[in-house]
């Protein structure tokens, strides 16, 4: 598919048709046959995520130099829509992974891209972890606060909801900056999901039992300074940029949408 996209990258409608055609193949061959079992057994859809990665969908917004396709939110929206028709759990996991990867690409550096984004093409996936119970939907307000240690940070935090909790290879994680001056003085980190001190909670929700959007606790988890996203205190800017990107790409989707609806 990447070859088709490269050859026709100036024809937006054709690209979107190719995205739709290819994601439907994965849905019918892999995702839909697994959907009932995943929801009944509260099973994490690892096979589905691996199939999406194999065909390149996990890097849909990433540039070609990182193994991605360099497409826009119109293509991403089509992929999510088609996946969600068959398995809402997989759709949510996929959505949060793409958001995590987008955040690292938008606010990280080349060394972080190499370590965290290039492996996406071979199946590694991530998610975001931001909300805390005491502040509800105001996810940019945190009670947890990172503490400096050696050449990095120690994080102790309880997040209320984290999609792919306990399964993600990496978390784009938010806390207050050390010695924060206000609740929204926040910093983002990339947290390796395969280290001690990461404890997922229990999860069960009708129709989406497979996405494991449970609580997530970090107990004395060390994050090296090289895995901080941006500078200390830039988390609020990351949040604001995310909203601006969403609004801009929503308008772009509306402008690019083909007249044909499926």
N, C-alpha and C positions, 0 to 999 in steps of 0.2 A: 504493500500500500504506500510506503514512503516514496517509492519511485513515481507512482501516479501523482502523488501530491506535489513532488518536486517539479514534474513536467507541467502541471496545470495550476501552479500556485497563483496565477493571475485570474483564474476563473473560480470565483468563490462558490458559485452554485454547484459546479462540478465537484469541487472538493467536498462540500457538505453531502452531496449524494454518495460519494465514495465512503465517507465516514459512516453514513447511515447503513449502507450496504454491508460494510465490513463488521460493524458492531452487531448487526442483526445476525450474522453468521455465528459469532461467538455466543450470543444470547441463546440461539436455538440449539447449538451443538453442546454447550457447556452449562451456561448459567440457568436456563429454564429447567433442564432435567434435574438440577441439584436443589432447586428452590424449596420444594416441599420438605425434603429431608432436613435442610438447613434450619428451617423455621421450627419444625416439629422437635428436633433434637437440640436446639439452641447451639448449633454448630457454626464455628467461624468458617466463612466460605473461602478457605485458602486456595482451593482449586480454581475458583472463579477469578480471584485476584491474580493468580499465576498466569491464567489464560489471557487476561487483559494485558499483563506485562509482556508476555511473549509476542503479542501482536502489536506492541508499541503504544497501546492506549494509555498506559500509566504516565507517559511522558508527553501527553497531547499538547500541553502548553509550553513545554520546554523547547529550547532551540535545538537545532540539529547537531550542533557541536557537543551537546550533552546527551546525544542519543534520542532526543525528542523529535517532535514533528513541527514545532513552531507554529501551531495553529492558534485560533482565537476561541473566544467563549461561545461562539455560535456552534463550532464543532464540538466543544466540550458539552454544551447543553444537549445536543442531539445524542451524544453517547450516554449521558446520564438518563435521559428520557427513555431510551430503548432498554437500558439495563433495568430501570425501575419498573417497567411493565412486567418484567419476569421475576425480579428479586429485589425488593426495596432495601433489604439489608446490604446487599452488594452495592447498590447504588449509593447508599450513604457512606459506606466505607470508601468507595471510589472517589466520591465528592470531597471528603475530608483529606484523602491522600493528595489529590490534585491541588487543593488549597495549601496544604503544608509544603509541597514542592514549589508552588508558586511563590510562597512567602520566602523560602530560602533563596530562590533565584532572584527575587526582587530586592532583598535586603542583605543577602550574604555576600561573601567574597569568592574568588575563583577557587581558592583552596577548599572551601566548604562545598562548592559545586562539585568538585572532583570527588570528594569523599562521600557526600550524601546524595547527590543527584545522578551522577553517572550510573551508580548501581541500580537505580530505578528500572533501567532497561532490562536488567537481568532478574528482576523480581522483588527487589527490596521496596518497601512501601512505608509511608509514614502517616501521621495524623496531627491534628492540633489539640492542645490541652490548655484551656484558658479559664473557664467558668469556675467560680467558687460559690458554695452554697449560700454563704452569708450575704453575698452581694447580688445574687440572682442573675437576671438578664444583663446587668451592667458588668459584662465580663472584663472590661478594662479596669475595673476596681478590684484590687486584690488585698487579702489579709496576709497571705504568705509573703515572706521576704527573703531573698537570697542573702547569703552571708559569704564574704570573701574568705578564701582559704588558699594558701600557697599561690599557685598561678591559675587559680580558678575560683569556683564557687561551691558551696554546699547548699542544697535545696531541701527543705522540708515543707511539704505542701499537700493539701487535700483538695483535689478538683472534683466537682460534682458530676460532670459528664465528660467522658472522653471516648469518642468512637474508636473502635479497635483497641480498647483498653486491654493491656496485657498481651497483645498480639503484634502491635506495630514495631517495625524495626527502628523507628525514630519518632520522637515527639517534638513538635514545635511548641515550646512550653513558655508560659508567661508567669512572672512573679514581680513583686515590688523590687525595685533596685535596692541594693544594700544601703542602709541609712536613708531610706526614701523620705522625701519632704512632704509627700501627699500620697493618697491611695492610688492615684493614676500616674505616679512616678514609677513606671514599669520598664522591665527589660525582658527581652526574649532570648531563649536559649534553644539549642538543638540538643536533645537528651537522647543518648543511646538507649534503645528499648531493651537491651539484653544485659542489663547489669543488676546487681543486687540492690534491694531497697525500693524496687518498683512493685507496688501491690495493687492489682485491679480488684474492683468490687464485684458484687453479683449483679446480673442483668437479666431481666425478663420483660419483654414488652410485646404486646399482641401485634403480629405481623412483621416485626423486625427483631426477632429474637437472636438472629445471627450476627448483628452488627456490634454487639458487646459495647454499647455506649454507657458503660458503668462509671462509677467513681474511680478515681485513680489517686493513690497516695504515694508520695515520694518520701522516703525516710533516709536522711543523710546521704543523698545522692550527690556525687561529685561531678561537676561539669567543668571541663577545662576551658580556660579563657578563649581558646581558639574556636570554641563552639558557642560563643555568644554571638547573637545576630545584631550587628551594628554596635553602637556604643552604649554604655550604661545610660538608662533613662530615655532611649529612643523608642521604647515600646509604644508610647502613645502615638508617635508619628507612624509606626507600622500599622496600627489600628486604623488611623485616619486614611492612610494611603489605600488600605484594603477597601474601605467604603468608597473612596473615589474610583478605584479600579472597577468595583462592582457596578457603580452608576455608569461609568464610561462604557463598559462592555455591554451593559444592558441596552444602552442606546445603539451600540454597534450591532448587536444581535437583531434589533428591530429593523435597522436599516438594511441588513444583509439577508434577512429571512426571505427565502423563495416564496413566490405567491402560492405555490402548491403546498398544501398541508396534508401530512400523513398521520 
